[in-house]
C-alpha cells in the first residue's frame, strides 16, 4: 500500500523538479539574452551619440572657418596685401572657439599668416588633400586628415611645442579634424584659403568632450558610463581620462587585427575586447579622410562587468523565486498525494478482496469528487461482476446439462444409425432391382422410383450422421491449394445445378502449399460451392478465389444470393441447423466442414449481410 503514495510522491517530485529545471534553464537564457540585448542596444545608442558628437564638432569647425572666410576684414586685408591686419580678429576667434590652429594661405596654397605664430609663413600647403580639393572645387570642405611631423611642428598649435610633438605615433604624425574655406575678392576671384582645426591626437580634449556627451549610468556603477578611444591605425592617439588611466599607454595585439578588418572593409566592427585588464563590449567605427581612405577608428566601449553583475543579481532573484515556488508546490503536492493515495489504497484493498473471491466487498465513497465517482463506479462494477458471475454459473450449468443430453442423444443416434444402415441398404438395393425389372410402361415404376429416391436420401442422412459422430483423421500431405480448387470447380461445373451460374476463378499464381488432406479439402469445397449455388436458386455469380495471408492460405467462396441474417449467422456451424427446406439437406454439411478444417489447424469463417450475398473463407497455415 505504501508503494502507491511513494510512487505518487516521486511522480509529483519528478514533475516539480523537471518543470523547475526547465524554468531555470529558460529563465537564465532569457535573462542572459535580455541583458546582452540591452548591452548591445546601449552600445549602439552610445556609438550614435559619439559619432554624432564627432560630426557636430566637425560641422562647428566648418561653420567657424566658412563664416570667418567671408568676413570683410579678412577679404580687405588680403586684397590690400596686409594679412597682418586680420591677426587680432582671427586670434579672438581662435581662442573663443578653442581651435588648435587657424592659418591663412594665398590663392596658390602658400602660407601668409598663422595665428599661433604670425611670423611663420611661406610654406606651401597645397599638397594637403583638403586644401587641394578647396583650390579645385572653390567651396568650403571639412574632414579628418593626417599631418606629418613637419606639418605639426610648423603649425605649432596653441598647445606648447612639447605637447604638439607627443602624437602617439612613432613617426610623429597625427590626425587633424580640419575645415578649409576659400576667400574671395570683390570680383569673385579666389584670393586665399582659411584653414582651421583641432588636433585629434595628444591630450585627448576631443575624446573627453565626446565622452562627456554620454548619459550617466550611476545605477550600474561608475564604470558603466562607457569609454571613447580614438585610434590612428592601431595606435591609441586620444581617449577619455578614465580610459586613459586604464590603458596606461598599451594596446593589445587584438586591436591590430580589428584595425585590419575595419580599414580593410571600411565598415564597423562589434565585439568583445580587453581594456586595462577588463572586458568591454566595443564598437569600432572607421574614420576616413577626404579622399575616402580609412585612416583611423573611434572605439566606443561599455564595460562588461556592470552588466554581468546585473545579470547575476537578476538570475539570483529569479532562481530564488523559482526554487521557493518549487518547494511550496512540492509541499502542496505531498498533501495532495496523501489525499489521493488513501482512497486509492481502499480501492486496491477492495479489488484484492474481489479477486480473492469475495464478491460482496465494497469500498467507501469519500473525496475528492473524482475518486468518489471512481469508488461509486467500482461498487457498481463489483455488483455487475457478482450478477454476471451468477448468470454465468446458471448458464454453465444449463449448458453442461444440455451437452450431456446431446452427448447421450448423439451416442444413441449413432447406434441407431448404425443399426438402421444395414437394413436400409437392403431396401435401397432391392428397390433398385425392382425398378430395373419393371417395364417402362408399368404404372408402378413411379411409386418404386419414389421409394428408391427416399431410401437414398435416408442413406445419405445416416452416412452424414456417422461421419459427424466418428470423424476420420486427415491424411495430410503437401498440397497445391490452387490445384485442388481448380479440380473442384471443374468437377462441379458440369452439374445441372451450376449450368445457369457464372463461376469466376480468381486465384493468386504461385500461392504456395499447405499441409492438408486433398480429399477432405475437396469435400469442404464441394459443400461450400453447392450451398452457394443453392442459395442463388440457379442464377447469379459465384467467385472462388485464393490469396496469401500473413502466415496462411485463404480460400474464399462468395455468392450473390440473399445473404444470411445475423441471428442465423451465429448458428450457421451448429449441427442439424439448416435454413433450407426440410427435403433439402440435413444441417450437418457446414458442421462437418467446420470440423474438417479445424482438424487441419485452420479456421472456417462466414461473413454475410442480408441482401448482399455470403462469403465463406477457409484459412489453412502455410507449410513451414
C-alpha positions as CSV (number, residue, x, y, z in Angstrom):
1,X,0.0,0.0,0.0
2,X,2.9,2.4,0.7
3,X,4.1,2.0,-2.8
4,X,1.1,4.0,-4.2
5,X,1.9,7.0,-2.0
6,X,5.6,6.7,-2.7
7,X,5.2,6.4,-6.4
8,X,2.7,9.3,-6.5
9,X,5.1,11.4,-4.4
10,X,8.0,10.5,-6.6
11,X,6.0,11.3,-9.7
12,X,5.0,14.7,-8.4
13,X,8.6,15.3,-7.3
14,X,9.8,14.5,-10.8
15,X,7.2,16.8,-12.4
16,X,8.1,19.7,-10.0
17,X,11.9,19.2,-10.5
18,X,11.5,18.9,-14.2
19,X,9.4,22.0,-14.6
20,X,11.6,23.9,-12.2
21,X,14.7,22.9,-14.1
22,X,13.0,23.9,-17.3
23,X,12.0,27.3,-15.9
24,X,15.6,27.9,-14.6
25,X,17.2,27.0,-17.9
26,X,14.8,29.0,-19.9
27,X,14.8,31.9,-17.4
28,X,18.6,32.0,-17.4
29,X,18.6,32.0,-21.2
30,X,16.0,34.8,-21.3
31,X,17.8,36.9,-18.7
32,X,21.1,36.4,-20.5
33,X,19.6,37.3,-23.8
34,X,17.8,40.3,-22.5
35,X,20.9,41.7,-20.7
36,X,23.0,41.1,-23.8
37,X,20.4,42.8,-26.0
38,X,20.2,45.7,-23.6
39,X,24.0,46.0,-23.5
40,X,24.2,46.0,-27.4
41,X,21.3,48.5,-27.6
42,X,23.1,50.8,-25.1
43,X,26.3,50.4,-27.1
44,X,24.5,51.3,-30.3
45,X,23.0,54.4,-28.6
46,X,26.4,55.5,-27.2
47,X,28.0,55.0,-30.6
48,X,25.4,57.2,-32.2
49,X,26.0,59.9,-29.5
50,X,29.8,59.8,-30.1
51,X,29.7,59.7,-33.9
52,X,27.1,62.5,-33.9
53,X,29.3,64.4,-31.5
54,X,32.3,64.0,-33.8
55,X,30.3,65.2,-36.8
56,X,28.9,68.0,-34.7
57,X,32.4,69.2,-33.8
58,X,33.4,68.9,-37.5
59,X,30.3,70.9,-38.5
60,X,31.1,73.5,-35.8
61,X,34.7,73.9,-37.2
62,X,33.3,74.0,-40.7
63,X,30.9,76.9,-39.8
64,X,33.6,78.8,-38.0
65,X,36.0,78.6,-40.9
66,X,33.4,79.2,-43.6
67,X,31.9,82.3,-41.9
68,X,35.3,83.7,-41.0
69,X,36.5,83.3,-44.6
70,X,33.6,85.5,-45.7
71,X,34.3,88.4,-43.2
72,X,35.2,91.7,-44.8
73,X,38.2,92.4,-42.6
74,X,39.9,89.2,-43.9
75,X,39.0,89.9,-47.5
76,X,40.2,93.6,-47.2
77,X,43.5,92.5,-45.5
78,X,44.3,90.1,-48.3
79,X,43.2,92.5,-51.1
80,X,45.5,95.2,-49.7
81,X,48.3,92.6,-49.2
82,X,48.2,93.3,-45.5
83,X,47.3,89.9,-43.9
84,X,48.7,91.1,-40.5
85,X,45.7,93.4,-40.2
86,X,43.4,90.3,-39.7
87,X,45.5,88.9,-36.8
88,X,43.6,90.5,-33.9
89,X,40.1,89.3,-35.1
90,X,41.4,85.8,-36.1
91,X,43.2,85.5,-32.7
92,X,39.9,86.2,-30.9
93,X,38.1,83.5,-33.0
94,X,40.9,81.0,-32.4
95,X,40.8,81.5,-28.7
96,X,37.0,81.7,-28.4
97,X,36.4,78.5,-30.4
98,X,39.2,76.6,-28.9
99,X,40.9,75.8,-32.2
100,X,44.4,74.3,-32.3
101,X,45.3,76.3,-35.4
102,X,44.0,78.9,-37.7
103,X,46.0,79.6,-40.9
104,X,45.6,81.8,-44.0
105,X,47.2,81.0,-47.4
106,X,47.2,82.8,-50.7
107,X,45.3,81.5,-53.8
108,X,48.0,79.0,-54.6
109,X,48.2,77.5,-51.0
110,X,51.3,79.3,-49.8
111,X,51.0,80.3,-46.1
112,X,50.5,84.0,-45.5
113,X,49.6,84.0,-41.8
114,X,49.4,81.7,-38.8
115,X,47.5,82.9,-35.8
116,X,49.7,80.6,-33.5
117,X,52.8,82.2,-35.0
118,X,52.1,85.3,-37.1
119,X,55.6,85.4,-38.5
120,X,55.7,81.8,-39.6
121,X,54.8,81.8,-43.3
122,X,56.0,80.9,-46.8
123,X,55.4,77.1,-46.6
124,X,53.3,75.5,-49.3
125,X,50.1,73.8,-48.0
126,X,48.6,72.9,-51.5
127,X,49.9,69.4,-51.0
128,X,47.3,68.7,-48.3
129,X,44.4,66.8,-49.8
130,X,41.7,69.0,-48.2
131,X,43.5,72.2,-49.4
132,X,43.9,70.8,-52.9
133,X,40.2,70.0,-53.0
134,X,39.2,73.5,-51.9
135,X,41.5,75.0,-54.6
136,X,39.9,72.8,-57.2
137,X,36.3,73.0,-56.2
138,X,36.2,76.6,-54.8
139,X,33.9,75.7,-51.9
140,X,34.3,75.0,-48.2
141,X,35.2,71.5,-47.1
142,X,35.7,69.7,-43.8
143,X,37.3,66.3,-42.9
144,X,39.8,64.4,-40.9
145,X,43.3,64.3,-42.4
146,X,46.8,63.2,-41.3
147,X,49.5,65.8,-40.7
148,X,53.1,64.5,-40.8
149,X,55.6,65.5,-38.1
150,X,56.8,68.5,-40.1
151,X,53.3,69.9,-40.6
152,X,52.6,69.5,-37.0
153,X,55.8,71.3,-35.9
154,X,55.2,74.1,-38.4
155,X,51.6,74.7,-37.3
156,X,52.8,74.6,-33.7
157,X,49.2,74.6,-32.4
158,X,48.0,76.6,-29.4
159,X,49.5,73.9,-27.2
160,X,53.1,74.0,-26.2
161,X,55.6,72.8,-28.7
162,X,56.4,69.8,-26.5
163,X,52.7,68.8,-26.3
164,X,52.4,69.2,-30.1
165,X,55.2,66.7,-30.6
166,X,53.5,63.9,-28.5
167,X,51.0,62.5,-31.0
168,X,51.2,58.8,-30.0
169,X,52.6,57.8,-33.4
170,X,56.2,56.6,-33.9
171,X,56.7,58.9,-36.9
172,X,55.3,61.9,-35.1
173,X,52.3,62.2,-37.5
174,X,48.8,63.0,-36.2
175,X,45.2,63.2,-37.2
176,X,43.6,66.6,-37.6
177,X,39.9,67.5,-37.8
178,X,40.1,70.4,-40.1
179,X,38.0,72.7,-42.3
180,X,39.1,74.8,-45.3
181,X,37.2,77.6,-47.0
182,X,38.1,79.8,-50.0
183,X,38.4,83.6,-49.6
184,X,37.0,85.6,-52.5
185,X,37.8,89.1,-53.5
186,X,35.4,91.7,-54.9
187,X,35.3,90.2,-58.4
188,X,34.6,86.7,-57.2
189,X,38.3,86.0,-57.5
190,X,39.7,83.4,-55.1
191,X,42.4,85.3,-53.2
192,X,43.2,82.9,-50.4
193,X,42.2,80.0,-48.2
194,X,41.4,79.9,-44.5
195,X,42.4,76.7,-42.6
196,X,41.3,75.8,-39.1
197,X,41.0,72.8,-37.0
198,X,41.9,70.7,-33.9
199,X,44.5,68.0,-33.3
200,X,42.8,64.7,-32.6
201,X,45.9,63.2,-31.1
202,X,47.6,64.1,-27.9
203,X,45.9,65.5,-24.8
204,X,42.5,64.0,-25.6
205,X,40.3,67.1,-25.4
206,X,38.2,65.9,-28.3
207,X,37.8,62.3,-26.9
208,X,37.0,63.8,-23.4
209,X,34.3,66.1,-25.0
210,X,32.8,63.2,-26.9
211,X,32.8,61.0,-23.7
212,X,31.1,63.8,-21.7
213,X,28.1,63.6,-24.0
214,X,27.4,60.0,-22.9
215,X,24.5,59.5,-20.5
216,X,25.3,59.0,-16.8
217,X,24.5,55.4,-15.7
218,X,25.3,55.7,-12.0
219,X,22.8,53.0,-11.2
220,X,25.1,50.5,-12.9
221,X,28.3,51.8,-11.3
222,X,31.0,54.4,-12.3
223,X,32.5,52.1,-15.0
224,X,29.1,51.8,-16.8
225,X,29.4,55.2,-18.4
226,X,31.3,53.9,-21.3
227,X,34.6,54.8,-22.9
228,X,35.8,56.7,-26.0
229,X,39.1,55.9,-27.6
230,X,40.4,57.3,-30.9
231,X,42.9,55.3,-32.9
232,X,45.3,56.3,-35.7
233,X,45.9,53.0,-37.4
234,X,46.2,50.6,-34.4
235,X,47.7,53.2,-32.0
236,X,45.7,54.9,-29.3
237,X,46.0,58.6,-30.0
238,X,43.3,60.0,-27.8
239,X,40.9,58.8,-25.1
240,X,38.8,60.0,-22.2
241,X,40.7,60.4,-18.9
242,X,39.2,57.4,-17.2
243,X,40.0,55.1,-20.1
244,X,43.5,56.7,-20.5
245,X,44.3,55.7,-16.9
246,X,43.3,52.1,-17.6
247,X,45.2,51.9,-20.9
248,X,48.5,53.2,-19.4
249,X,49.8,53.6,-23.0
250,X,49.5,49.9,-24.0
251,X,47.4,48.4,-26.8
252,X,46.7,44.7,-27.3
253,X,47.5,42.8,-30.5
254,X,43.8,42.2,-31.0
255,X,43.3,45.9,-31.9
256,X,45.7,45.4,-34.8
257,X,43.5,42.6,-36.1
258,X,40.4,44.8,-35.7
259,X,42.2,47.7,-37.5
260,X,42.9,45.4,-40.4
261,X,39.2,44.4,-40.6
262,X,37.9,48.0,-40.2
263,X,40.4,49.6,-42.5
264,X,40.2,46.7,-45.0
265,X,36.4,46.7,-45.3
266,X,35.6,50.3,-44.3
267,X,32.8,49.0,-42.1
268,X,32.2,49.0,-38.3
269,X,33.2,46.0,-36.1
270,X,31.4,45.0,-32.9
271,X,32.7,42.5,-30.4
272,X,34.4,41.9,-27.0
273,X,37.8,43.5,-26.3
274,X,40.0,43.9,-23.2
275,X,41.0,47.3,-21.9
276,X,43.3,47.6,-18.9
277,X,42.5,44.0,-17.9
278,X,38.7,44.5,-18.1
279,X,36.3,43.1,-20.7
280,X,34.5,45.6,-22.9
281,X,31.7,45.3,-25.4
282,X,33.1,47.6,-28.1
283,X,32.1,49.1,-31.4
284,X,34.8,50.4,-33.8
285,X,33.7,53.0,-36.4
286,X,36.1,53.9,-39.2
287,X,37.4,57.5,-39.6
288,X,38.0,58.4,-43.3
289,X,40.0,61.3,-44.9
290,X,38.5,63.5,-47.6
291,X,39.8,61.0,-50.2
292,X,37.8,58.2,-48.7
293,X,40.7,56.3,-47.2
294,X,40.2,54.9,-43.7
295,X,43.0,56.4,-41.5
296,X,41.7,55.7,-38.0
297,X,38.9,54.4,-35.8
298,X,36.7,55.6,-33.0
299,X,36.1,52.9,-30.3
300,X,33.0,53.2,-28.1
301,X,33.1,50.7,-25.3
302,X,30.9,49.5,-22.5
303,X,32.5,47.7,-19.5
304,X,31.0,44.2,-19.4
305,X,31.3,43.8,-15.6
306,X,28.3,46.0,-14.6
307,X,26.0,44.2,-17.0
308,X,27.3,40.8,-15.8
309,X,26.6,41.9,-12.2
310,X,23.1,42.9,-13.2
311,X,22.7,39.6,-14.9
312,X,23.9,37.7,-11.9
313,X,21.6,39.6,-9.5
314,X,18.6,39.1,-11.8
315,X,19.3,35.4,-12.1
316,X,19.8,35.0,-8.4
317,X,16.5,36.7,-7.8
318,X,14.8,34.5,-10.4
319,X,16.4,31.3,-9.0
320,X,15.2,32.2,-5.6
321,X,11.6,32.8,-6.8
322,X,11.7,29.5,-8.8
323,X,13.2,27.4,-6.0
324,X,10.8,28.9,-3.4
325,X,7.8,28.3,-5.7
326,X,9.1,24.7,-6.3
327,X,9.4,24.0,-2.6
328,X,5.9,25.4,-2.0
329,X,4.4,23.4,-4.9
330,X,6.2,20.3,-3.6
331,X,4.7,20.6,-0.1
332,X,1.3,21.1,-1.6
333,X,1.8,18.2,-3.9
334,X,2.7,16.0,-0.9
335,X,-0.6,16.9,0.8
336,X,-2.5,16.2,-2.4
337,X,-0.7,12.9,-2.9
338,X,-1.7,11.8,0.6
339,X,-5.3,12.8,-0.1
340,X,-5.3,10.8,-3.3
341,X,-3.4,7.8,-2.1
342,X,-5.7,6.9,0.8
343,X,-8.9,6.4,-1.3
344,X,-6.7,4.5,-3.9
345,X,-5.5,2.2,-1.1
346,X,-9.1,1.5,-0.2
347,X,-9.8,0.7,-3.8
348,X,-6.8,-1.6,-4.1
349,X,-7.9,-3.4,-0.9
350,X,-11.4,-3.9,-2.3
351,X,-10.1,-5.0,-5.7
352,X,-7.8,-7.6,-3.9
353,X,-10.8,-8.9,-2.0
354,X,-12.9,-9.3,-5.1
355,X,-10.0,-11.0,-7.0
356,X,-9.8,-13.3,-4.0
357,X,-13.4,-14.4,-4.5
358,X,-15.2,-12.0,-2.0
359,X,-17.7,-10.5,-4.4
360,X,-19.5,-8.8,-1.6
361,X,-16.6,-6.5,-0.9
362,X,-17.3,-2.7,-1.4
363,X,-15.3,0.5,-0.9
364,X,-16.2,3.7,0.9
365,X,-17.3,6.7,-1.1
366,X,-15.2,9.7,0.0
367,X,-13.5,12.7,-1.5
368,X,-12.1,14.2,-3.8
369,X,-15.0,14.2,-6.2
370,X,-13.2,12.3,-9.0
371,X,-12.2,9.5,-6.6
372,X,-15.7,9.4,-5.2
373,X,-17.1,8.8,-8.6
374,X,-14.4,6.2,-9.1
375,X,-15.4,4.5,-5.9
376,X,-19.1,4.5,-7.0
377,X,-18.1,3.1,-10.3
378,X,-16.1,0.4,-8.6
379,X,-19.0,-0.6,-6.4
380,X,-21.3,-0.7,-9.5
381,X,-18.7,-2.8,-11.3
382,X,-18.5,-5.2,-8.3
383,X,-22.2,-5.6,-8.3
384,X,-22.2,-6.2,-12.1
385,X,-19.4,-8.8,-11.7
386,X,-21.4,-10.5,-9.0
387,X,-24.5,-10.6,-11.1
388,X,-22.6,-11.7,-14.2
389,X,-20.9,-14.5,-12.2
390,X,-24.3,-15.7,-11.1
391,X,-25.7,-15.7,-14.6
392,X,-22.5,-17.4,-15.9
393,X,-22.9,-20.1,-13.3
394,X,-26.6,-20.6,-14.2
395,X,-25.7,-20.6,-18.0
396,X,-22.8,-23.0,-17.5
397,X,-25.0,-25.4,-15.5
398,X,-27.6,-25.3,-18.3
399,X,-25.0,-25.8,-21.0
400,X,-23.5,-28.8,-19.1
401,X,-26.9,-30.4,-18.8
402,X,-27.6,-29.7,-22.5
403,X,-24.2,-31.1,-23.5
404,X,-24.7,-34.2,-21.5
405,X,-28.1,-34.6,-23.1
406,X,-26.7,-34.1,-26.6
407,X,-23.9,-36.5,-25.9
408,X,-26.4,-39.2,-24.9
409,X,-28.6,-38.4,-27.9
410,X,-25.6,-38.4,-30.2
411,X,-24.4,-41.8,-28.9
412,X,-27.9,-43.1,-29.2
413,X,-28.3,-41.6,-32.7
414,X,-25.0,-43.1,-33.8
415,X,-26.1,-46.5,-32.6
416,X,-29.5,-46.2,-34.2
417,X,-28.0,-45.0,-37.4
418,X,-25.6,-47.9,-37.5
419,X,-28.4,-50.4,-36.8
420,X,-30.6,-48.8,-39.5
421,X,-27.9,-48.6,-42.1
422,X,-27.7,-52.3,-42.9
423,X,-31.5,-52.9,-43.5
424,X,-31.7,-49.6,-45.3
425,X,-29.0,-50.7,-47.7
426,X,-31.1,-53.8,-48.4
427,X,-34.1,-51.6,-49.1
428,X,-32.1,-49.5,-51.5
429,X,-30.6,-52.5,-53.3
430,X,-33.9,-54.4,-53.7
431,X,-35.8,-51.2,-54.8
432,X,-33.2,-50.7,-57.4
433,X,-33.6,-54.3,-58.7
434,X,-37.3,-53.9,-58.6
435,X,-37.1,-50.7,-60.6
436,X,-35.0,-52.4,-63.2
437,X,-37.3,-55.4,-63.5
438,X,-40.5,-53.3,-64.1
439,X,-41.3,-52.5,-67.8
440,X,-41.2,-48.8,-68.8
441,X,-44.9,-48.8,-69.3
442,X,-45.7,-50.3,-65.9
443,X,-47.6,-47.7,-63.8
444,X,-45.9,-48.9,-60.6
445,X,-42.5,-47.6,-61.7
446,X,-43.2,-44.1,-60.5
447,X,-44.0,-45.3,-56.9
448,X,-41.0,-47.6,-56.9
449,X,-38.8,-44.7,-58.0
450,X,-40.1,-42.6,-55.1
451,X,-39.2,-45.5,-52.7
452,X,-35.6,-45.6,-54.2
453,X,-35.0,-41.8,-54.0
454,X,-36.3,-41.6,-50.4
455,X,-34.3,-44.6,-49.4
456,X,-31.1,-43.0,-50.9
457,X,-31.9,-39.8,-49.0
458,X,-32.2,-41.7,-45.8
459,X,-28.9,-43.5,-46.5
460,X,-27.2,-40.1,-47.1
461,X,-28.5,-38.7,-43.8
462,X,-27.3,-41.8,-42.0
463,X,-23.8,-41.5,-43.6
464,X,-23.6,-37.9,-42.6
465,X,-24.6,-38.7,-39.1
466,X,-22.0,-41.4,-38.9
467,X,-19.3,-39.1,-40.4
468,X,-20.2,-36.4,-37.8
469,X,-20.2,-38.8,-34.9
470,X,-17.0,-40.6,-36.0
471,X,-14.8,-38.1,-37.9
472,X,-11.8,-39.6,-39.8
473,X,-8.4,-38.0,-39.0
474,X,-7.0,-36.3,-42.1
475,X,-4.2,-37.9,-44.1
476,X,-2.3,-34.6,-44.6
477,X,0.5,-34.0,-47.1
478,X,1.9,-31.1,-49.0
479,X,-0.9,-29.8,-51.3
480,X,-1.1,-27.2,-54.0
481,X,-4.3,-25.4,-52.9
482,X,-4.8,-23.8,-56.3
483,X,-4.8,-27.2,-58.0
484,X,-7.4,-28.7,-55.5
485,X,-9.6,-25.6,-56.0
486,X,-9.3,-25.8,-59.8
487,X,-10.2,-29.5,-59.9
488,X,-13.2,-29.0,-57.6
489,X,-14.6,-26.1,-59.8
490,X,-14.1,-28.2,-62.9
491,X,-15.8,-31.2,-61.3
492,X,-18.9,-29.2,-60.3
493,X,-19.2,-27.1,-63.5
494,X,-20.8,-29.9,-65.4
495,X,-23.6,-30.5,-62.9
496,X,-27.1,-29.2,-63.7
497,X,-27.1,-27.0,-60.6
498,X,-24.3,-24.9,-62.0
499,X,-25.3,-24.5,-65.6
500,X,-27.1,-21.1,-65.1
501,X,-24.5,-19.8,-62.6
502,X,-21.5,-17.7,-63.7
503,X,-18.4,-19.2,-61.9
504,X,-15.4,-16.8,-61.6
505,X,-12.0,-18.1,-60.7
506,X,-9.6,-15.5,-59.1
507,X,-6.6,-17.5,-57.9
508,X,-3.3,-16.0,-57.0
509,X,-0.4,-17.6,-59.0
510,X,2.4,-19.3,-57.1
511,X,0.3,-19.2,-54.0
512,X,2.3,-21.8,-52.1
513,X,1.5,-25.1,-50.4
514,X,-0.4,-26.1,-47.3
515,X,-0.5,-29.3,-45.3
516,X,-3.9,-30.8,-46.0
517,X,-5.9,-34.0,-46.9
518,X,-6.8,-33.2,-50.5
519,X,-9.9,-35.4,-50.4
520,X,-11.3,-33.8,-47.2
521,X,-10.4,-30.3,-48.5
522,X,-12.3,-31.1,-51.7
523,X,-15.2,-32.3,-49.7
524,X,-15.4,-29.0,-47.9
525,X,-15.1,-27.0,-51.1
526,X,-17.9,-29.1,-52.7
527,X,-20.1,-28.4,-49.7
528,X,-19.5,-24.7,-49.8
529,X,-19.9,-24.4,-53.5
530,X,-23.2,-26.4,-53.6
531,X,-24.5,-24.4,-50.7
532,X,-23.7,-21.2,-52.6
533,X,-25.3,-22.4,-55.8
534,X,-28.5,-23.5,-54.0
535,X,-28.6,-20.1,-52.2
536,X,-28.6,-18.3,-55.5
537,X,-31.5,-20.5,-56.7
538,X,-30.0,-21.4,-60.1
539,X,-28.8,-17.9,-61.1
540,X,-26.1,-15.4,-60.1
541,X,-22.3,-15.2,-59.8
542,X,-20.1,-17.4,-57.6
543,X,-16.5,-16.2,-57.1
544,X,-13.9,-18.8,-56.0
545,X,-10.6,-17.1,-55.1
546,X,-7.3,-17.8,-53.3
547,X,-4.8,-15.4,-51.7
548,X,-1.9,-15.4,-49.3
549,X,-2.4,-14.2,-45.7
550,X,0.3,-13.2,-43.2
551,X,1.1,-16.9,-42.4
552,X,-1.7,-18.8,-44.2
553,X,-3.5,-19.6,-47.4
554,X,-7.0,-18.2,-47.7
555,X,-9.7,-19.8,-50.0
556,X,-12.8,-17.8,-50.5
557,X,-16.2,-18.9,-51.9
558,X,-18.6,-15.9,-52.4
559,X,-22.1,-15.8,-53.9
560,X,-24.6,-13.1,-54.9
561,X,-27.5,-14.8,-53.1
562,X,-29.9,-13.3,-50.5
563,X,-27.3,-13.5,-47.7
564,X,-27.7,-14.8,-44.1
565,X,-29.4,-12.9,-41.3
566,X,-27.3,-12.1,-38.2
567,X,-29.2,-14.4,-35.9
568,X,-28.7,-17.4,-38.4
569,X,-25.1,-16.4,-38.9
570,X,-24.4,-17.1,-35.3
571,X,-25.7,-20.7,-35.6
572,X,-24.5,-21.5,-39.1
573,X,-22.0,-24.2,-38.0
574,X,-24.3,-25.8,-35.4
575,X,-25.2,-29.5,-36.1
576,X,-28.6,-30.1,-37.6
577,X,-29.1,-26.3,-38.2
578,X,-30.3,-25.5,-41.7
579,X,-32.1,-22.7,-43.5
580,X,-33.1,-25.0,-46.4
581,X,-36.5,-26.8,-46.8
582,X,-36.9,-30.0,-44.8
583,X,-36.5,-32.1,-48.0
584,X,-33.1,-30.4,-48.8
585,X,-30.2,-31.1,-46.6
586,X,-29.6,-32.5,-43.1
587,X,-28.0,-29.5,-41.4
588,X,-24.7,-31.4,-41.0
589,X,-22.7,-30.2,-44.0
590,X,-21.3,-27.0,-42.6
591,X,-20.8,-28.6,-39.2
592,X,-18.8,-31.4,-40.8
593,X,-16.8,-28.9,-42.9
594,X,-16.0,-26.8,-39.9
595,X,-14.7,-29.9,-38.0
596,X,-12.6,-30.9,-41.0
597,X,-10.9,-27.5,-41.3
598,X,-10.4,-27.4,-37.5
599,X,-8.6,-30.8,-37.7
600,X,-6.3,-29.2,-40.2
601,X,-5.4,-26.5,-37.6
602,X,-7.2,-23.9,-39.7
603,X,-10.5,-22.0,-39.5
604,X,-13.7,-21.7,-41.5
605,X,-15.3,-18.2,-41.3
606,X,-18.6,-16.9,-42.6
607,X,-19.3,-13.3,-43.5
608,X,-22.7,-12.0,-44.7
609,X,-25.2,-9.2,-44.8
610,X,-28.9,-9.7,-45.8
611,X,-29.3,-8.9,-49.5
612,X,-25.6,-8.8,-50.2
613,X,-24.7,-12.5,-50.5
614,X,-22.4,-14.5,-48.4
615,X,-18.6,-15.2,-48.2
616,X,-17.1,-18.4,-46.7
617,X,-13.3,-18.3,-46.1
618,X,-11.0,-21.3,-45.4
619,X,-7.8,-20.4,-43.6
620,X,-5.0,-23.0,-43.7
621,X,-1.5,-22.5,-42.4
622,X,1.4,-22.4,-44.9
623,X,3.9,-25.3,-45.0
624,X,6.8,-24.4,-42.6
